[in-house]
Amino acid sequence: MLIGQLAKRTGTSERLLRYYESVGLLASTRQANGYRDYDDAAEQTVGQIRALLAAGLSTGVIRQVLPCALADGALRPCPGVLNKLHARLAHLDRRADELAQARRTLQRAIAAAEQAETPGGVST
């Protein structure tokens, strides 16, 4: 299929598909006229790339993970991949804790400001 068809099927821009190809995440062959030609599996590959990007993985890690991806989106064991995924999960957990703390701090600040605005608590 041509790049425009793949873009339409996946909801991904042609520019982004060319980028995926340039960093080794997606492969195509060239037709005699130079047009990119993607096989039918490319649509699924783009979906996997998008899901892994949404999970916060870098294109470098995704390049290592994609060969381990199965059709149903699950991963088969591949050397080193599980360690990278555990590291990413730990990073996300730390970030979630930081965000939760920031949220609590903001909630306290809002509550204090609202308390100061109420009658009897109005500051001058």
C-alpha positions as CSV (number, residue, x, y, z in Angstrom):
1,M,0.0,0.0,0.0
2,L,1.2,3.5,-0.6
3,I,2.1,5.9,2.1
4,G,-1.1,7.9,1.7
5,Q,-3.2,4.8,2.1
6,L,-1.3,3.8,5.2
7,A,-1.7,7.3,6.6
8,K,-5.4,7.2,6.1
9,R,-5.8,3.7,7.6
10,T,-3.8,4.6,10.7
11,G,-4.8,8.2,11.2
12,T,-1.0,9.1,11.1
13,S,0.5,11.8,8.9
14,E,2.7,10.8,6.0
15,R,5.4,12.9,7.5
16,L,5.3,10.9,10.7
17,L,5.3,7.6,8.8
18,R,8.5,8.8,7.0
19,Y,10.0,9.6,10.3
20,Y,9.2,6.1,11.7
21,E,10.9,4.7,8.7
22,S,13.9,7.0,9.0
23,V,14.5,5.8,12.6
24,G,14.1,2.1,11.8
25,L,10.6,1.5,13.2
26,L,8.8,0.9,9.9
27,A,10.0,-0.6,6.6
28,S,8.9,-0.2,3.1
29,T,10.1,-1.2,-0.3
30,R,10.3,1.1,-3.3
31,Q,8.3,0.8,-6.4
32,A,9.9,1.5,-9.8
33,N,8.6,5.1,-9.7
34,G,10.3,5.5,-6.2
35,Y,7.0,5.5,-4.2
36,R,7.1,3.7,-0.9
37,D,5.2,0.5,-0.8
38,Y,4.1,-0.9,2.6
39,D,3.0,-4.5,3.3
40,D,-0.3,-5.3,5.0
41,A,1.5,-5.7,8.4
42,A,2.5,-2.0,8.4
43,E,-0.9,-0.9,9.6
44,Q,-0.5,-3.1,12.7
45,T,3.1,-2.0,13.2
46,V,2.1,1.7,13.1
47,G,-0.6,0.9,15.8
48,Q,2.0,-0.8,18.0
49,I,4.4,2.2,17.5
50,R,1.7,4.6,18.5
51,A,0.8,2.6,21.6
52,L,4.4,2.3,22.7
53,L,5.0,6.0,22.2
54,A,1.9,6.7,24.2
55,A,3.3,4.6,27.0
56,G,6.3,6.9,27.0
57,L,8.9,4.8,25.3
58,S,11.6,6.4,23.2
59,T,11.9,5.4,19.6
60,G,15.2,3.7,20.5
61,V,13.5,1.4,23.0
62,I,10.6,0.9,20.6
63,R,13.1,-0.3,17.9
64,Q,14.1,-3.0,20.4
65,V,10.6,-3.8,21.5
66,L,8.9,-4.1,18.1
67,P,10.6,-7.4,17.1
68,C,9.1,-8.9,20.4
69,A,5.6,-7.7,19.7
70,L,2.9,-10.2,18.8
71,A,-0.2,-9.7,16.7
72,D,-2.4,-9.3,19.8
73,G,-0.2,-6.5,21.2
74,A,1.4,-8.8,23.8
75,L,5.2,-9.2,24.0
76,R,7.2,-12.3,23.8
77,P,10.4,-12.5,25.9
78,C,13.3,-10.8,24.2
79,P,16.8,-10.2,25.7
80,G,17.0,-6.9,27.5
81,V,13.5,-5.7,26.6
82,L,11.9,-6.6,29.9
83,N,14.5,-4.7,31.9
84,K,13.9,-1.6,29.8
85,L,10.2,-1.8,30.3
86,H,10.6,-2.3,34.0
87,A,12.8,0.8,34.1
88,R,10.3,2.8,32.2
89,L,7.5,1.7,34.5
90,A,9.6,2.6,37.6
91,H,10.2,6.1,36.0
92,L,6.4,6.5,35.4
93,D,5.7,5.4,39.0
94,R,8.1,8.0,40.3
95,R,6.6,10.7,38.1
96,A,3.1,9.7,39.2
97,D,4.2,10.1,42.9
98,E,5.7,13.5,42.1
99,L,2.5,14.6,40.3
100,A,0.3,13.4,43.2
101,Q,2.4,15.4,45.7
102,A,2.2,18.5,43.5
103,R,-1.6,18.0,43.3
104,R,-1.9,17.8,47.1
105,T,0.2,20.9,47.5
106,L,-2.0,22.8,45.0
107,Q,-5.2,21.6,46.7
108,R,-3.9,22.9,50.0
109,A,-3.0,26.2,48.5
110,I,-6.4,26.5,46.9
111,A,-8.2,25.6,50.1
112,A,-6.2,28.1,52.1
113,A,-6.9,30.9,49.5
114,E,-10.7,30.0,49.5
115,Q,-10.7,30.0,53.3
116,A,-9.2,33.5,53.3
117,E,-12.0,34.7,51.0
118,T,-14.9,33.5,53.1
119,P,-16.7,36.0,55.4
120,G,-14.9,36.2,58.7
121,G,-11.7,34.9,57.0
122,V,-11.4,37.8,54.5
123,S,-8.0,39.4,54.7
124,T,-7.4,43.1,54.1
